Amino acid sequence: MTISSAQYTITSTRSQIVANDLAAEQVLIHVGSGAVFIGGADVTTDNGYRLDSGDQIVLDNHTNPIHAVATSGNHVVYVLVIQK
């Protein structure tokens, strides 16, 4: 099992926070500050899944890239990927 972690600063420019990795058993995303919207390559603040400061989500059997965007400012997102 391989565990990797990363920290991203999310702005109003969409950023990829998790790569397309078929071996990922779990992906944990935690928002350290601000409101961030996550989704696919076309994510916007209108169609994304909103995570507020302190929110976290666990995705099992990850198979697609995950992107994030914010309405404005700089917001910190922490990502932990657990691979098989």
C-alpha positions in Angstrom: 0.0 0.0 0.0 1.3 3.5 -0.9 0.1 6.6 0.8 0.7 10.1 -0.7 -0.3 13.5 0.5 -0.4 17.0 -1.0 -1.5 20.5 -0.1 -3.0 22.8 -2.8 -3.9 26.5 -2.8 -7.1 26.8 -4.7 -8.1 30.0 -6.5 -10.7 31.0 -9.1 -8.6 29.1 -11.7 -9.6 25.5 -11.8 -6.8 23.1 -10.6 -6.4 19.3 -10.7 -6.0 18.0 -7.2 -6.1 14.3 -7.8 -4.7 12.6 -10.9 -6.5 9.8 -12.8 -5.2 6.8 -10.9 -7.0 3.4 -11.2 -5.0 2.0 -8.3 -6.4 4.5 -5.7 -8.4 2.7 -3.1 -9.3 5.9 -1.2 -9.0 9.6 -1.7 -9.5 11.9 1.3 -10.0 15.6 0.7 -10.1 18.2 3.5 -10.7 21.9 3.1 -8.5 23.9 5.5 -9.9 27.3 4.6 -12.7 28.9 2.6 -15.3 27.4 0.3 -14.0 25.1 -2.5 -15.9 23.3 -5.2 -14.8 19.9 -6.5 -15.7 17.9 -9.6 -14.5 16.8 -13.0 -12.4 18.7 -15.5 -15.4 21.0 -16.2 -16.0 22.0 -12.5 -17.2 25.5 -11.8 -18.6 27.2 -8.7 -22.0 26.6 -10.3 -21.8 22.9 -10.9 -19.2 21.7 -8.3 -19.7 19.9 -5.0 -19.2 22.6 -2.3 -16.9 21.9 0.6 -16.6 24.6 3.2 -13.7 25.3 5.7 -13.2 22.2 7.9 -15.3 19.9 5.6 -13.8 16.6 4.4 -14.9 13.9 2.1 -13.7 10.3 1.5 -14.0 8.8 -2.0 -13.6 5.1 -2.4 -12.3 3.3 -5.5 -11.2 6.5 -7.2 -11.0 6.3 -11.0 -11.2 9.8 -12.4 -9.2 13.0 -12.0 -10.6 15.5 -9.4 -10.5 19.3 -9.9 -11.2 22.1 -7.6 -12.0 25.8 -7.9 -13.0 28.7 -5.6 -15.1 31.8 -6.2 -12.2 34.1 -5.1 -9.2 34.3 -2.8 -6.7 31.6 -1.9 -8.0 28.5 -0.1 -6.1 25.5 1.2 -7.1 21.9 0.3 -5.3 18.8 1.7 -5.4 15.5 -0.2 -4.4 12.1 0.9 -4.4 9.2 -1.6 -4.2 5.6 -0.5 -3.2 3.2 -3.3 -3.6 -0.6 -3.3 
